Amino acid sequence: MRLETLIAGLCFASIVFAAGAHTVVPWRLRRSEPEARRPWALAAAPLLALAALAFLTLIGRSEDAVLASRLAPFSASRISLALGTTAAALCLADLLLVFAWRRLEDRGWPLVALFGLAFSITQAFALAALAGGDSKAPVASLALRAAVLAALALAASEAITSTAPRLPPLASLAGLGLPLFAFALPQPVREPFVSAGGLAFLGAAAALLFATRFVPNPARRRALALAGLLLAGFAWAKAVEISGALAGQATTVEGREME
């Protein structure tokens, strides 16, 4: 596996986990004792900062895919603007938790989870657009890829952060939709993606996430979920690599035609 793919996969896993955790953890804490909320109140902002750093790293390493997906310039991209807006709102919510987690009422925690859900959706659209590459592809395929990634964020984060002996059904079943990601890619990306083993990676990731349903030990379940998330990240990175290469080839052809 190439170093670039490895780094992109790790960045993907960081972003997806941070987004999902900002949804599932505040929702779980809405009925908890105040002291149980303190660790998340202190960890939320650094986790979001890590996700922001990971996303900037992806952008810097995937310039062709960014241009092909029309995520840049950021001021002209609806997805980028939505991602920036939800990230800023979530950052303010995290800072509020740092200073006021004791005084935040029970009904305030679902609101924090709602901010996290909005961020989970927008980051899913941004990552889905990067993997698709072609900005002229049908919106339905982009929406399907985003739905798969948003479900992955919630499922993996629930499996990693929960200490309950058994996960809710949706938490383990959401990962089963991962193979749909491959079929929602534009055809020029999908064919080399499947040939390169991307679909196999997605299938293995889905199997690992589904297996968390039957593992009562939180530590082992966490390991399975992390492995599944990383495999999904490597598959996503392969799609981005292919879409970036196709965009680079198209730019080269256009330049020669202009000459």
Backbone hydrogen bonds, N-H to C=O, Kabsch-Sander energy under -0.5 kcal/mol:
donor,donor_aa,acceptor,acceptor_aa,energy
6,L,2,R,-2.1
7,I,3,L,-2.6
8,A,4,E,-2.4
9,G,5,T,-2.4
10,L,6,L,-2.1
11,C,7,I,-2.4
12,F,8,A,-2.5
13,A,9,G,-2.3
14,S,10,L,-2.1
15,I,11,C,-2.4
16,V,12,F,-2.7
17,F,13,A,-2.4
18,A,14,S,-2.2
19,A,15,I,-2.4
20,G,16,V,-2.5
21,A,17,F,-2.9
22,H,18,A,-1.6
23,T,20,G,-1.4
24,V,20,G,-2.6
25,V,21,A,-1.9
27,W,23,T,-1.3
28,R,24,V,-2.0
29,L,25,V,-2.0
30,R,27,W,-0.8
31,R,28,R,-0.7
32,S,29,L,-1.6
36,A,33,E,-1.0
37,R,33,E,-0.6
37,R,34,P,-1.3
38,R,34,P,-0.6
38,R,35,E,-0.7
41,A,37,R,-2.2
42,L,38,R,-1.8
43,A,39,P,-1.7
44,A,40,W,-2.4
47,L,43,A,-2.1
48,L,44,A,-2.2
49,A,45,A,-2.3
50,L,46,P,-2.2
51,A,47,L,-1.9
52,A,48,L,-2.3
53,L,49,A,-2.3
54,A,50,L,-2.4
55,F,51,A,-2.4
56,L,52,A,-2.3
57,T,53,L,-2.0
58,L,54,A,-2.2
59,I,55,F,-2.5
60,G,56,L,-2.2
61,R,57,T,-1.5
62,S,58,L,-1.0
62,S,59,I,-0.6
66,V,62,S,-2.5
67,L,63,E,-2.3
68,A,64,D,-2.4
69,S,65,A,-2.0
70,R,67,L,-0.8
71,L,66,V,-2.0
72,A,66,V,-0.7
76,A,73,P,-1.4
77,S,74,F,-1.0
78,R,76,A,-0.6
81,L,77,S,-2.4
82,A,78,R,-2.6
83,L,79,I,-2.6
84,G,80,S,-2.6
85,T,81,L,-2.4
86,T,82,A,-2.5
87,A,83,L,-2.3
88,A,84,G,-2.1
89,A,85,T,-2.3
90,L,86,T,-2.4
91,C,87,A,-2.2
92,L,88,A,-2.0
93,A,89,A,-2.0
94,D,90,L,-2.5
95,L,91,C,-2.3
96,L,92,L,-2.1
97,L,93,A,-1.8
98,V,94,D,-1.8
99,F,95,L,-1.4
100,A,96,L,-2.3
101,W,97,L,-1.3
104,L,100,A,-1.2
108,G,105,E,-1.6
109,W,105,E,-0.7
109,W,106,D,-1.0
111,L,107,R,-0.6
112,V,108,G,-1.6
113,A,109,W,-2.3
114,L,110,P,-1.8
115,F,111,L,-1.8
116,G,112,V,-2.0
117,L,113,A,-2.3
118,A,114,L,-2.3
119,F,115,F,-2.0
120,S,116,G,-2.4
121,I,117,L,-2.1
122,T,118,A,-2.1
123,Q,119,F,-2.7
124,A,120,S,-1.5
125,F,121,I,-1.9
126,A,122,T,-2.2
127,L,123,Q,-2.6
128,A,124,A,-2.3
129,A,125,F,-2.4
130,L,126,A,-2.0
131,A,127,L,-1.8
132,G,128,A,-1.8
133,G,129,A,-2.1
134,D,132,G,-2.4
135,S,68,A,-1.1
135,S,133,G,-0.7
137,A,134,D,-1.5
142,L,138,P,-1.3
143,A,139,V,-2.7
144,L,140,A,-2.2
145,R,141,S,-2.2
146,A,142,L,-2.5
147,A,143,A,-2.4
148,V,144,L,-2.2
149,L,145,R,-2.1
150,A,146,A,-2.6
151,A,147,A,-2.3
152,L,148,V,-2.1
153,A,149,L,-2.2
154,L,150,A,-1.9
155,A,151,A,-2.7
156,A,152,L,-2.9
157,S,153,A,-1.8
158,E,154,L,-2.0
159,A,155,A,-2.1
160,I,156,A,-2.1
161,T,157,S,-2.4
162,S,158,E,-1.9
171,A,168,P,-0.9
172,S,168,P,-0.9
172,S,169,P,-0.7
173,L,169,P,-2.3
174,A,170,L,-1.9
176,L,173,L,-1.5
177,G,174,A,-1.3
178,L,175,G,-1.8
180,L,177,G,-1.4
181,F,178,L,-2.1
182,A,178,L,-0.5
182,A,179,P,-0.9
183,F,179,P,-1.0
184,A,180,L,-1.2
185,L,182,A,-1.2
189,V,186,P,-1.4
190,R,186,P,-3.0
191,E,187,Q,-2.0
193,F,189,V,-1.8
194,V,190,R,-2.8
195,S,191,E,-2.1
196,A,192,P,-1.8
197,G,194,V,-1.5
198,G,193,F,-2.5
201,F,197,G,-1.9
202,L,198,G,-2.1
203,G,199,L,-2.5
204,A,200,A,-2.4
205,A,201,F,-2.4
206,A,202,L,-2.5
207,A,203,G,-2.1
208,L,204,A,-2.1
209,L,205,A,-2.3
210,F,206,A,-2.3
211,A,207,A,-1.8
212,T,208,L,-0.8
212,T,209,L,-0.6
213,R,210,F,-1.5
214,F,211,A,-1.7
215,V,212,T,-1.1
221,R,217,N,-2.5
222,R,218,P,-2.4
223,A,219,A,-1.8
224,L,220,R,-2.2
225,A,221,R,-2.5
226,L,222,R,-2.5
227,A,223,A,-2.3
228,G,224,L,-2.5
229,L,225,A,-2.5
230,L,226,L,-2.4
231,L,227,A,-2.3
232,A,228,G,-2.2
233,G,229,L,-2.1
234,F,230,L,-2.4
235,A,231,L,-2.1
236,W,232,A,-2.5
237,A,233,G,-2.6
238,K,234,F,-1.8
239,A,235,A,-1.8
240,V,236,W,-2.3
241,E,237,A,-2.4
242,I,238,K,-2.2
243,S,239,A,-2.6
244,G,240,V,-2.6
245,A,241,E,-2.0
246,L,242,I,-2.4
247,A,243,S,-2.1
248,G,244,G,-2.3
249,Q,245,A,-2.2
250,A,246,L,-2.2
251,T,247,A,-2.1
252,T,248,G,-2.0
253,V,249,Q,-2.4
254,E,250,A,-2.3
255,G,251,T,-2.1
256,R,252,T,-2.0
257,E,253,V,-2.2
258,M,254,E,-1.9
259,E,255,G,-1.4
